[in-house]
Structure formats: C-alpha cells, structure tokens
Amino acid sequence: MGLSVSAATAILFTAAVITFSIVFGAMTDLEEKVADAQDESVARNEEIRGTSISIVSVDGLNDSLLVRNDGGETITLQDVDVLVNGTLCNWTMLRITVEGHPGSNIWAPGESIIIELPGEIENARVKVTAYGWASDHVQAEAI
C-alpha cells in the first residue's frame, strides 16, 4: 500500500503543478491584455480632449464653410464628416481643402479648412465632425 499511495500522491502533485502553471499563464496573459486596453483607453481619451473644431463662417453664396482646428491634434481630412439637415454628405461629393495648403490631406492645429458642399445650404442645419466626437454646428441663414 505504501507504493500505491506514493504513486497517487506523485500523480496528484504533478497534476496540481501543471494546473497551476496553466492558470498562472492565463492570468498573466489576462493582466497584460487589461493593461494594454487601459493604455489604449488613456491614449484615446487624451486624443478626444485634444481635438476641437469650430465653424468660423458660412458662405451661402458659394455653399461653403470655413472650419478651424482649435485643438492640439492633427486631423486627416478623411476623418471629417459633414451633415446637412441630419443627412451625412457623400464624401466624394464634398470638396475639402486646407486653407493655404491646397492638396494637403493634413489639417494641423490652428489651420482652417474650406468645405464646399454639393447642394444648397440656405436655411439648413450644418454639422461638421472630426473623428466622430469633435463637432460644431450652425444654422445657415437665408441669403
């Protein structure tokens, strides 16, 4: 009976060590993933706080807007969306240019962009967003 008890104890001890190593590895991996997610969340929140835009003027004759990047983050023009009366404008129909830098795709802090809309904006509600969270809106007046 002594040999069988020793063998059973050795098997249980080996199983416990293997189980512990599996659980420890999984917990370590989980902690790393949680830490990475928290770092990404902090970086995203800093980017959100650093992004701010404002509509400076509306040109009803040319159906265009002048919008300034008031934040500290650089914005790419593909991340700019325009809604007219709650309807998202087709990006291919918009003409967006960085003032003073035609052909540029980068909208740096302190710079302005000119957005030429494809349709009439007289008496329309116009909203411009960057990255989906920084936004400004205006009610275009009758000309």
CNS distance restraints for C-alpha pairs under 8 A (distance, minus, plus):
assign (resid   1 and name CA) (resid   5 and name CA) 6.24 0.50 0.50
assign (resid   2 and name CA) (resid   6 and name CA) 6.22 0.50 0.50
assign (resid   3 and name CA) (resid   7 and name CA) 6.09 0.50 0.50
assign (resid   4 and name CA) (resid   8 and name CA) 6.05 0.50 0.50
assign (resid   5 and name CA) (resid   9 and name CA) 6.04 0.50 0.50
assign (resid   6 and name CA) (resid  10 and name CA) 6.10 0.50 0.50
assign (resid   7 and name CA) (resid  11 and name CA) 6.21 0.50 0.50
assign (resid   8 and name CA) (resid  12 and name CA) 6.15 0.50 0.50
assign (resid   9 and name CA) (resid  13 and name CA) 6.03 0.50 0.50
assign (resid  10 and name CA) (resid  14 and name CA) 6.07 0.50 0.50
assign (resid  11 and name CA) (resid  15 and name CA) 6.10 0.50 0.50
assign (resid  12 and name CA) (resid  16 and name CA) 6.07 0.50 0.50
assign (resid  13 and name CA) (resid  17 and name CA) 6.23 0.50 0.50
assign (resid  14 and name CA) (resid  18 and name CA) 6.21 0.50 0.50
assign (resid  15 and name CA) (resid  19 and name CA) 6.04 0.50 0.50
assign (resid  16 and name CA) (resid  20 and name CA) 6.00 0.50 0.50
assign (resid  17 and name CA) (resid  21 and name CA) 6.18 0.50 0.50
assign (resid  18 and name CA) (resid  22 and name CA) 6.30 0.50 0.50
assign (resid  19 and name CA) (resid  23 and name CA) 6.18 0.50 0.50
assign (resid  20 and name CA) (resid  24 and name CA) 5.87 0.50 0.50
assign (resid  21 and name CA) (resid  25 and name CA) 6.00 0.50 0.50
assign (resid  22 and name CA) (resid  26 and name CA) 6.23 0.50 0.50
assign (resid  23 and name CA) (resid  27 and name CA) 6.12 0.50 0.50
assign (resid  24 and name CA) (resid  28 and name CA) 6.13 0.50 0.50
assign (resid  25 and name CA) (resid  29 and name CA) 6.20 0.50 0.50
assign (resid  26 and name CA) (resid  30 and name CA) 6.11 0.50 0.50
assign (resid  27 and name CA) (resid  31 and name CA) 6.14 0.50 0.50
assign (resid  28 and name CA) (resid  32 and name CA) 6.33 0.50 0.50
assign (resid  29 and name CA) (resid  33 and name CA) 6.27 0.50 0.50
assign (resid  30 and name CA) (resid  34 and name CA) 6.18 0.50 0.50
assign (resid  31 and name CA) (resid  35 and name CA) 6.14 0.50 0.50
assign (resid  32 and name CA) (resid  36 and name CA) 6.15 0.50 0.50
assign (resid  33 and name CA) (resid  37 and name CA) 6.15 0.50 0.50
assign (resid  34 and name CA) (resid  38 and name CA) 6.19 0.50 0.50
assign (resid  35 and name CA) (resid  39 and name CA) 6.22 0.50 0.50
assign (resid  36 and name CA) (resid  40 and name CA) 6.23 0.50 0.50
assign (resid  37 and name CA) (resid  41 and name CA) 6.11 0.50 0.50
assign (resid  38 and name CA) (resid  42 and name CA) 6.18 0.50 0.50
assign (resid  39 and name CA) (resid  43 and name CA) 6.23 0.50 0.50
assign (resid  40 and name CA) (resid  44 and name CA) 6.09 0.50 0.50
assign (resid  41 and name CA) (resid  45 and name CA) 6.11 0.50 0.50
assign (resid  42 and name CA) (resid  46 and name CA) 6.20 0.50 0.50
assign (resid  43 and name CA) (resid  47 and name CA) 6.25 0.50 0.50
assign (resid  44 and name CA) (resid  48 and name CA) 6.13 0.50 0.50
assign (resid  45 and name CA) (resid  49 and name CA) 6.16 0.50 0.50
assign (resid  46 and name CA) (resid  50 and name CA) 6.11 0.50 0.50
assign (resid  47 and name CA) (resid  51 and name CA) 6.20 0.50 0.50
assign (resid  47 and name CA) (resid  73 and name CA) 6.88 0.50 0.50
assign (resid  48 and name CA) (resid 133 and name CA) 7.16 0.50 0.50
assign (resid  48 and name CA) (resid 134 and name CA) 7.42 0.50 0.50
assign (resid  50 and name CA) (resid  71 and name CA) 5.20 0.50 0.50
assign (resid  50 and name CA) (resid  72 and name CA) 5.09 0.50 0.50
assign (resid  50 and name CA) (resid  73 and name CA) 5.61 0.50 0.50
assign (resid  51 and name CA) (resid  69 and name CA) 7.80 0.50 0.50
assign (resid  51 and name CA) (resid  70 and name CA) 7.39 0.50 0.50
assign (resid  51 and name CA) (resid  71 and name CA) 4.56 0.50 0.50
assign (resid  51 and name CA) (resid  72 and name CA) 6.24 0.50 0.50
assign (resid  51 and name CA) (resid  73 and name CA) 5.49 0.50 0.50
assign (resid  51 and name CA) (resid 130 and name CA) 7.96 0.50 0.50
assign (resid  51 and name CA) (resid 134 and name CA) 6.04 0.50 0.50
assign (resid  52 and name CA) (resid  69 and name CA) 6.14 0.50 0.50
assign (resid  52 and name CA) (resid  70 and name CA) 5.09 0.50 0.50
assign (resid  52 and name CA) (resid  71 and name CA) 4.36 0.50 0.50
assign (resid  52 and name CA) (resid  72 and name CA) 7.78 0.50 0.50
assign (resid  52 and name CA) (resid 134 and name CA) 5.39 0.50 0.50
assign (resid  52 and name CA) (resid 135 and name CA) 7.16 0.50 0.50
assign (resid  53 and name CA) (resid  67 and name CA) 6.86 0.50 0.50
assign (resid  53 and name CA) (resid  68 and name CA) 5.63 0.50 0.50
assign (resid  53 and name CA) (resid  69 and name CA) 4.61 0.50 0.50
assign (resid  53 and name CA) (resid  70 and name CA) 5.14 0.50 0.50
assign (resid  53 and name CA) (resid  71 and name CA) 6.67 0.50 0.50
assign (resid  53 and name CA) (resid 129 and name CA) 7.88 0.50 0.50
assign (resid  53 and name CA) (resid 130 and name CA) 7.62 0.50 0.50
assign (resid  53 and name CA) (resid 134 and name CA) 6.32 0.50 0.50
assign (resid  53 and name CA) (resid 135 and name CA) 6.10 0.50 0.50
assign (resid  53 and name CA) (resid 136 and name CA) 6.53 0.50 0.50
assign (resid  54 and name CA) (resid  67 and name CA) 5.61 0.50 0.50
assign (resid  54 and name CA) (resid  68 and name CA) 5.40 0.50 0.50
assign (resid  54 and name CA) (resid  69 and name CA) 6.77 0.50 0.50
assign (resid  54 and name CA) (resid  70 and name CA) 6.82 0.50 0.50
assign (resid  54 and name CA) (resid 135 and name CA) 7.23 0.50 0.50
assign (resid  54 and name CA) (resid 136 and name CA) 5.44 0.50 0.50
assign (resid  55 and name CA) (resid  65 and name CA) 7.00 0.50 0.50
assign (resid  55 and name CA) (resid  66 and name CA) 5.99 0.50 0.50
assign (resid  55 and name CA) (resid  67 and name CA) 4.31 0.50 0.50
assign (resid  55 and name CA) (resid  68 and name CA) 6.37 0.50 0.50
assign (resid  55 and name CA) (resid 128 and name CA) 7.85 0.50 0.50
assign (resid  55 and name CA) (resid 136 and name CA) 6.23 0.50 0.50
assign (resid  55 and name CA) (resid 137 and name CA) 7.01 0.50 0.50
assign (resid  55 and name CA) (resid 138 and name CA) 7.36 0.50 0.50
assign (resid  56 and name CA) (resid  65 and name CA) 7.59 0.50 0.50
assign (resid  56 and name CA) (resid  66 and name CA) 5.42 0.50 0.50
assign (resid  56 and name CA) (resid  67 and name CA) 5.40 0.50 0.50
assign (resid  56 and name CA) (resid  68 and name CA) 6.54 0.50 0.50
assign (resid  57 and name CA) (resid  65 and name CA) 5.86 0.50 0.50
assign (resid  57 and name CA) (resid  66 and name CA) 5.21 0.50 0.50
assign (resid  57 and name CA) (resid  67 and name CA) 7.26 0.50 0.50
assign (resid  58 and name CA) (resid  63 and name CA) 7.57 0.50 0.50
assign (resid  58 and name CA) (resid  64 and name CA) 6.08 0.50 0.50
assign (resid  58 and name CA) (resid  65 and name CA) 4.63 0.50 0.50
assign (resid  58 and name CA) (resid  66 and name CA) 6.47 0.50 0.50
assign (resid  58 and name CA) (resid 140 and name CA) 6.77 0.50 0.50
assign (resid  59 and name CA) (resid  63 and name CA) 5.66 0.50 0.50
assign (resid  59 and name CA) (resid  64 and name CA) 5.15 0.50 0.50
assign (resid  59 and name CA) (resid  65 and name CA) 6.06 0.50 0.50
assign (resid  60 and name CA) (resid  64 and name CA) 6.66 0.50 0.50
assign (resid  60 and name CA) (resid 120 and name CA) 7.95 0.50 0.50
assign (resid  60 and name CA) (resid 121 and name CA) 6.57 0.50 0.50
assign (resid  60 and name CA) (resid 122 and name CA) 6.23 0.50 0.50
assign (resid  60 and name CA) (resid 140 and name CA) 7.29 0.50 0.50
assign (resid  60 and name CA) (resid 141 and name CA) 7.74 0.50 0.50
assign (resid  60 and name CA) (resid 142 and name CA) 7.77 0.50 0.50
assign (resid  60 and name CA) (resid 143 and name CA) 6.43 0.50 0.50
assign (resid  61 and name CA) (resid 143 and name CA) 7.47 0.50 0.50
assign (resid  62 and name CA) (resid 116 and name CA) 7.44 0.50 0.50
assign (resid  63 and name CA) (resid 116 and name CA) 6.03 0.50 0.50
assign (resid  63 and name CA) (resid 117 and name CA) 5.67 0.50 0.50
assign (resid  63 and name CA) (resid 118 and name CA) 7.60 0.50 0.50
assign (resid  63 and name CA) (resid 119 and name CA) 7.07 0.50 0.50
assign (resid  63 and name CA) (resid 120 and name CA) 6.15 0.50 0.50
assign (resid  63 and name CA) (resid 121 and name CA) 5.89 0.50 0.50
assign (resid  63 and name CA) (resid 122 and name CA) 7.98 0.50 0.50
assign (resid  64 and name CA) (resid 114 and name CA) 6.69 0.50 0.50
assign (resid  64 and name CA) (resid 115 and name CA) 5.30 0.50 0.50
assign (resid  64 and name CA) (resid 116 and name CA) 4.25 0.50 0.50
assign (resid  64 and name CA) (resid 117 and name CA) 5.78 0.50 0.50
assign (resid  65 and name CA) (resid 114 and name CA) 5.64 0.50 0.50
assign (resid  65 and name CA) (resid 115 and name CA) 5.10 0.50 0.50
assign (resid  65 and name CA) (resid 116 and name CA) 6.62 0.50 0.50
assign (resid  66 and name CA) (resid 112 and name CA) 6.54 0.50 0.50
assign (resid  66 and name CA) (resid 113 and name CA) 5.78 0.50 0.50
assign (resid  66 and name CA) (resid 114 and name CA) 4.75 0.50 0.50
assign (resid  66 and name CA) (resid 115 and name CA) 6.53 0.50 0.50
assign (resid  67 and name CA) (resid 112 and name CA) 5.33 0.50 0.50
assign (resid  67 and name CA) (resid 113 and name CA) 5.32 0.50 0.50
assign (resid  67 and name CA) (resid 114 and name CA) 6.49 0.50 0.50
assign (resid  67 and name CA) (resid 115 and name CA) 7.70 0.50 0.50
assign (resid  68 and name CA) (resid 110 and name CA) 6.55 0.50 0.50
assign (resid  68 and name CA) (resid 111 and name CA) 5.80 0.50 0.50
assign (resid  68 and name CA) (resid 112 and name CA) 4.10 0.50 0.50
assign (resid  68 and name CA) (resid 113 and name CA) 6.42 0.50 0.50
assign (resid  69 and name CA) (resid 107 and name CA) 7.23 0.50 0.50
assign (resid  69 and name CA) (resid 108 and name CA) 6.93 0.50 0.50
assign (resid  69 and name CA) (resid 109 and name CA) 5.17 0.50 0.50
assign (resid  69 and name CA) (resid 110 and name CA) 5.34 0.50 0.50
assign (resid  69 and name CA) (resid 111 and name CA) 5.74 0.50 0.50
assign (resid  69 and name CA) (resid 112 and name CA) 6.12 0.50 0.50
assign (resid  70 and name CA) (resid 109 and name CA) 6.11 0.50 0.50
assign (resid  70 and name CA) (resid 110 and name CA) 5.74 0.50 0.50
assign (resid  71 and name CA) (resid 109 and name CA) 5.81 0.50 0.50
assign (resid  71 and name CA) (resid 110 and name CA) 7.51 0.50 0.50
assign (resid  72 and name CA) (resid 109 and name CA) 5.37 0.50 0.50
assign (resid  73 and name CA) (resid 108 and name CA) 7.03 0.50 0.50
assign (resid  73 and name CA) (resid 109 and name CA) 6.10 0.50 0.50
assign (resid  74 and name CA) (resid 106 and name CA) 6.83 0.50 0.50
assign (resid  74 and name CA) (resid 107 and name CA) 5.71 0.50 0.50
assign (resid  74 and name CA) (resid 108 and name CA) 4.54 0.50 0.50
assign (resid  74 and name CA) (resid 109 and name CA) 5.89 0.50 0.50
assign (resid  75 and name CA) (resid  79 and name CA) 6.88 0.50 0.50
assign (resid  75 and name CA) (resid 106 and name CA) 6.06 0.50 0.50
assign (resid  75 and name CA) (resid 107 and name CA) 5.01 0.50 0.50
assign (resid  75 and name CA) (resid 108 and name CA) 6.41 0.50 0.50
assign (resid  75 and name CA) (resid 130 and name CA) 7.32 0.50 0.50
assign (resid  76 and name CA) (resid  80 and name CA) 7.43 0.50 0.50
assign (resid  76 and name CA) (resid 105 and name CA) 5.78 0.50 0.50
assign (resid  76 and name CA) (resid 106 and name CA) 4.80 0.50 0.50
assign (resid  76 and name CA) (resid 107 and name CA) 5.86 0.50 0.50
assign (resid  77 and name CA) (resid  96 and name CA) 7.37 0.50 0.50
assign (resid  77 and name CA) (resid 105 and name CA) 5.49 0.50 0.50
assign (resid  77 and name CA) (resid 106 and name CA) 6.31 0.50 0.50
assign (resid  77 and name CA) (resid 107 and name CA) 6.68 0.50 0.50
assign (resid  78 and name CA) (resid 105 and name CA) 7.85 0.50 0.50
assign (resid  79 and name CA) (resid 130 and name CA) 5.52 0.50 0.50
assign (resid  79 and name CA) (resid 131 and name CA) 5.20 0.50 0.50
assign (resid  79 and name CA) (resid 132 and name CA) 7.83 0.50 0.50
assign (resid  80 and name CA) (resid 128 and name CA) 7.03 0.50 0.50
assign (resid  80 and name CA) (resid 129 and name CA) 5.66 0.50 0.50
assign (resid  80 and name CA) (resid 130 and name CA) 4.55 0.50 0.50
assign (resid  80 and name CA) (resid 131 and name CA) 6.59 0.50 0.50
assign (resid  80 and name CA) (resid 132 and name CA) 7.99 0.50 0.50
assign (resid  81 and name CA) (resid  88 and name CA) 7.22 0.50 0.50
assign (resid  81 and name CA) (resid  89 and name CA) 7.37 0.50 0.50
assign (resid  81 and name CA) (resid  91 and name CA) 7.45 0.50 0.50
assign (resid  81 and name CA) (resid 128 and name CA) 5.77 0.50 0.50
assign (resid  81 and name CA) (resid 129 and name CA) 5.21 0.50 0.50
assign (resid  81 and name CA) (resid 130 and name CA) 6.43 0.50 0.50
assign (resid  81 and name CA) (resid 132 and name CA) 7.73 0.50 0.50
assign (resid  82 and name CA) (resid  88 and name CA) 5.95 0.50 0.50
assign (resid  82 and name CA) (resid  89 and name CA) 5.66 0.50 0.50
assign (resid  82 and name CA) (resid 126 and name CA) 7.12 0.50 0.50
assign (resid  82 and name CA) (resid 127 and name CA) 5.73 0.50 0.50
assign (resid  82 and name CA) (resid 128 and name CA) 4.59 0.50 0.50
assign (resid  82 and name CA) (resid 129 and name CA) 6.45 0.50 0.50
assign (resid  83 and name CA) (resid  87 and name CA) 5.06 0.50 0.50
assign (resid  83 and name CA) (resid  88 and name CA) 4.36 0.50 0.50
assign (resid  83 and name CA) (resid  89 and name CA) 5.69 0.50 0.50
assign (resid  83 and name CA) (resid 126 and name CA) 5.68 0.50 0.50
assign (resid  83 and name CA) (resid 127 and name CA) 5.07 0.50 0.50
assign (resid  83 and name CA) (resid 128 and name CA) 6.45 0.50 0.50
assign (resid  84 and name CA) (resid  88 and name CA) 6.58 0.50 0.50
assign (resid  84 and name CA) (resid  89 and name CA) 6.89 0.50 0.50
assign (resid  84 and name CA) (resid 121 and name CA) 7.56 0.50 0.50
assign (resid  84 and name CA) (resid 124 and name CA) 6.44 0.50 0.50
assign (resid  84 and name CA) (resid 125 and name CA) 5.70 0.50 0.50
assign (resid  84 and name CA) (resid 126 and name CA) 4.60 0.50 0.50
assign (resid  84 and name CA) (resid 127 and name CA) 6.54 0.50 0.50
assign (resid  85 and name CA) (resid 124 and name CA) 5.86 0.50 0.50
assign (resid  85 and name CA) (resid 125 and name CA) 4.88 0.50 0.50
assign (resid  85 and name CA) (resid 126 and name CA) 6.27 0.50 0.50
assign (resid  86 and name CA) (resid 125 and name CA) 7.54 0.50 0.50
assign (resid  86 and name CA) (resid 126 and name CA) 7.82 0.50 0.50
assign (resid  86 and name CA) (resid 127 and name CA) 7.96 0.50 0.50
assign (resid  89 and name CA) (resid  93 and name CA) 7.44 0.50 0.50
assign (resid  89 and name CA) (resid  94 and name CA) 7.27 0.50 0.50
assign (resid  90 and name CA) (resid  94 and name CA) 6.79 0.50 0.50
assign (resid  93 and name CA) (resid 117 and name CA) 7.46 0.50 0.50
assign (resid  93 and name CA) (resid 118 and name CA) 6.08 0.50 0.50
assign (resid  94 and name CA) (resid 115 and name CA) 6.88 0.50 0.50
assign (resid  94 and name CA) (resid 116 and name CA) 5.99 0.50 0.50
assign (resid  94 and name CA) (resid 117 and name CA) 5.43 0.50 0.50
assign (resid  94 and name CA) (resid 118 and name CA) 6.24 0.50 0.50
assign (resid  95 and name CA) (resid 114 and name CA) 7.96 0.50 0.50
assign (resid  95 and name CA) (resid 115 and name CA) 5.78 0.50 0.50
assign (resid  95 and name CA) (resid 116 and name CA) 5.07 0.50 0.50
assign (resid  95 and name CA) (resid 117 and name CA) 6.85 0.50 0.50
assign (resid  96 and name CA) (resid 113 and name CA) 6.64 0.50 0.50
assign (resid  96 and name CA) (resid 114 and name CA) 5.66 0.50 0.50
assign (resid  96 and name CA) (resid 115 and name CA) 4.56 0.50 0.50
assign (resid  96 and name CA) (resid 116 and name CA) 6.37 0.50 0.50
assign (resid  97 and name CA) (resid 101 and name CA) 7.47 0.50 0.50
assign (resid  97 and name CA) (resid 102 and name CA) 5.80 0.50 0.50
assign (resid  97 and name CA) (resid 103 and name CA) 6.87 0.50 0.50
assign (resid  97 and name CA) (resid 104 and name CA) 7.22 0.50 0.50
assign (resid  97 and name CA) (resid 105 and name CA) 7.97 0.50 0.50
assign (resid  97 and name CA) (resid 113 and name CA) 5.51 0.50 0.50
assign (resid  97 and name CA) (resid 114 and name CA) 5.38 0.50 0.50
assign (resid  97 and name CA) (resid 115 and name CA) 6.75 0.50 0.50
assign (resid  98 and name CA) (resid 102 and name CA) 5.85 0.50 0.50
assign (resid  98 and name CA) (resid 103 and name CA) 7.58 0.50 0.50
assign (resid  98 and name CA) (resid 104 and name CA) 6.36 0.50 0.50
assign (resid  98 and name CA) (resid 105 and name CA) 7.57 0.50 0.50
assign (resid  98 and name CA) (resid 106 and name CA) 7.61 0.50 0.50
assign (resid  98 and name CA) (resid 107 and name CA) 6.42 0.50 0.50
assign (resid  98 and name CA) (resid 111 and name CA) 7.36 0.50 0.50
assign (resid  98 and name CA) (resid 112 and name CA) 6.11 0.50 0.50
assign (resid  98 and name CA) (resid 113 and name CA) 4.32 0.50 0.50
assign (resid  98 and name CA) (resid 114 and name CA) 6.40 0.50 0.50
assign (resid  99 and name CA) (resid 111 and name CA) 7.07 0.50 0.50
assign (resid  99 and name CA) (resid 112 and name CA) 5.55 0.50 0.50
assign (resid  99 and name CA) (resid 113 and name CA) 5.21 0.50 0.50
assign (resid  99 and name CA) (resid 114 and name CA) 6.43 0.50 0.50
assign (resid 107 and name CA) (resid 111 and name CA) 6.42 0.50 0.50
assign (resid 107 and name CA) (resid 112 and name CA) 7.39 0.50 0.50
assign (resid 107 and name CA) (resid 113 and name CA) 7.36 0.50 0.50
assign (resid 117 and name CA) (resid 121 and name CA) 7.79 0.50 0.50
assign (resid 121 and name CA) (resid 125 and name CA) 7.84 0.50 0.50
assign (resid 121 and name CA) (resid 126 and name CA) 7.78 0.50 0.50
assign (resid 121 and name CA) (resid 140 and name CA) 6.40 0.50 0.50
assign (resid 122 and name CA) (resid 140 and name CA) 5.65 0.50 0.50
assign (resid 122 and name CA) (resid 141 and name CA) 5.96 0.50 0.50
assign (resid 122 and name CA) (resid 142 and name CA) 5.22 0.50 0.50
assign (resid 122 and name CA) (resid 143 and name CA) 6.87 0.50 0.50
assign (resid 123 and name CA) (resid 139 and name CA) 6.52 0.50 0.50
assign (resid 123 and name CA) (resid 140 and name CA) 4.96 0.50 0.50
assign (resid 123 and name CA) (resid 141 and name CA) 5.04 0.50 0.50
assign (resid 123 and name CA) (resid 142 and name CA) 5.42 0.50 0.50
assign (resid 124 and name CA) (resid 139 and name CA) 5.85 0.50 0.50
assign (resid 124 and name CA) (resid 140 and name CA) 5.30 0.50 0.50
assign (resid 124 and name CA) (resid 141 and name CA) 7.58 0.50 0.50
assign (resid 125 and name CA) (resid 137 and name CA) 7.16 0.50 0.50
assign (resid 125 and name CA) (resid 138 and name CA) 5.87 0.50 0.50
assign (resid 125 and name CA) (resid 139 and name CA) 4.50 0.50 0.50
assign (resid 125 and name CA) (resid 140 and name CA) 6.19 0.50 0.50
assign (resid 126 and name CA) (resid 137 and name CA) 5.51 0.50 0.50
assign (resid 126 and name CA) (resid 138 and name CA) 5.38 0.50 0.50
assign (resid 126 and name CA) (resid 139 and name CA) 6.25 0.50 0.50
assign (resid 126 and name CA) (resid 140 and name CA) 7.08 0.50 0.50
assign (resid 127 and name CA) (resid 135 and name CA) 6.94 0.50 0.50
assign (resid 127 and name CA) (resid 136 and name CA) 5.75 0.50 0.50
assign (resid 127 and name CA) (resid 137 and name CA) 4.07 0.50 0.50
assign (resid 127 and name CA) (resid 138 and name CA) 6.47 0.50 0.50
assign (resid 128 and name CA) (resid 135 and name CA) 5.49 0.50 0.50
assign (resid 128 and name CA) (resid 136 and name CA) 5.60 0.50 0.50
assign (resid 128 and name CA) (resid 137 and name CA) 6.23 0.50 0.50
assign (resid 129 and name CA) (resid 133 and name CA) 6.57 0.50 0.50
assign (resid 129 and name CA) (resid 134 and name CA) 5.49 0.50 0.50
assign (resid 129 and name CA) (resid 135 and name CA) 4.14 0.50 0.50
assign (resid 129 and name CA) (resid 136 and name CA) 6.69 0.50 0.50
assign (resid 130 and name CA) (resid 134 and name CA) 5.19 0.50 0.50
assign (resid 130 and name CA) (resid 135 and name CA) 6.28 0.50 0.50
